[in-house]
Amino acid sequence: MENFQIVQMRLTGVDAQYYRCQLAEFTERMLKKFPDVTNIQYGKQDSRGGFSITFFDNKHCVPMQRQFSSKELMLGFVVGYNQAQCNHGYL
């Protein structure tokens, strides 16, 4: 079972599977880092048109949320975070 959801956001094209794997990896890292978090949602969360990464705890409250002005910025943040964590032992 996946602990993340993509909300009102499409992942299409040749990179769709790559980004889905990156979101799954980021979710796994965050669930280990924050044990109270049970689910993470990616995508449009509000009517302002921005994108966000939203963490939900076991009471379905939102303890953390990160806003982005575009889907590309949000996906870039996720990929960059994953790469930084992978390279952390080699710096």
C-alpha positions as CSV (number, residue, x, y, z in Angstrom):
1,M,0.0,0.0,0.0
2,E,1.3,3.4,-0.9
3,N,1.4,6.1,1.8
4,F,1.1,8.9,-0.7
5,Q,-1.5,10.4,-3.0
6,I,-1.3,12.6,-6.0
7,V,-4.1,15.1,-5.9
8,Q,-5.2,17.1,-8.9
9,M,-1.9,16.8,-10.6
10,R,-1.0,14.8,-13.7
11,L,2.3,13.0,-14.2
12,T,2.5,12.3,-17.9
13,G,5.1,11.8,-20.6
14,V,8.4,9.8,-20.5
15,D,9.3,11.0,-17.0
16,A,6.0,10.1,-15.4
17,Q,7.2,6.8,-13.9
18,Y,10.5,8.4,-12.8
19,Y,8.6,11.1,-10.8
20,R,6.3,8.6,-9.3
21,C,9.3,6.6,-8.0
22,Q,10.9,9.8,-6.7
23,L,7.6,10.7,-4.8
24,A,7.5,7.1,-3.4
25,E,11.2,7.4,-2.3
26,F,10.6,10.9,-0.7
27,T,7.5,9.5,1.1
28,E,9.5,6.6,2.5
29,R,12.2,9.0,3.8
30,M,9.7,11.3,5.4
31,L,7.7,8.5,7.1
32,K,11.0,7.3,8.6
33,K,12.0,10.8,9.7
34,F,8.6,11.8,11.1
35,P,7.0,8.7,12.8
36,D,3.7,10.6,13.5
37,V,3.1,11.1,9.8
38,T,0.9,8.4,8.1
39,N,0.2,9.9,4.7
40,I,1.6,12.5,2.3
41,Q,-0.3,14.2,-0.5
42,Y,1.3,15.9,-3.5
43,G,-0.4,18.3,-5.9
44,K,-2.9,21.1,-5.9
45,Q,-4.4,21.4,-2.4
46,D,-6.2,24.7,-2.6
47,S,-8.0,27.2,-4.9
48,R,-5.0,29.5,-5.2
49,G,-3.5,27.3,-7.9
50,G,-0.3,26.5,-6.1
51,F,1.1,23.1,-5.5
52,S,2.1,21.6,-2.1
53,I,3.4,18.7,-0.2
54,T,1.1,18.0,2.7
55,F,1.8,15.7,5.6
56,F,-1.1,14.1,7.5
57,D,-0.8,12.4,10.9
58,N,-2.9,9.6,12.3
59,K,-5.7,12.0,13.3
60,H,-5.8,13.3,9.7
61,C,-4.5,16.7,10.9
62,V,-1.9,18.6,8.9
63,P,1.2,19.1,11.0
64,M,3.4,20.3,8.0
65,Q,2.8,21.7,4.5
66,R,5.3,23.1,2.0
67,Q,3.9,25.4,-0.8
68,F,5.3,25.7,-4.3
69,S,4.3,28.0,-7.2
70,S,4.5,25.3,-9.8
71,K,4.5,21.5,-10.3
72,E,8.0,21.6,-11.7
73,L,9.3,23.4,-8.6
74,M,7.7,20.8,-6.3
75,L,9.0,17.9,-8.3
76,G,12.5,19.5,-8.4
77,F,12.5,19.9,-4.6
78,V,11.6,16.2,-4.2
79,V,14.3,15.0,-6.6
80,G,16.9,17.3,-5.1
81,Y,16.1,16.2,-1.6
82,N,16.3,12.5,-2.6
83,Q,19.7,13.1,-4.4
84,A,21.1,15.0,-1.4
85,Q,20.1,12.2,0.9
86,C,21.7,9.6,-1.4
87,N,24.9,11.6,-1.6
88,H,25.0,12.5,2.1
89,G,27.4,9.7,3.0
90,Y,29.9,10.7,0.2
91,L,30.3,14.4,1.0
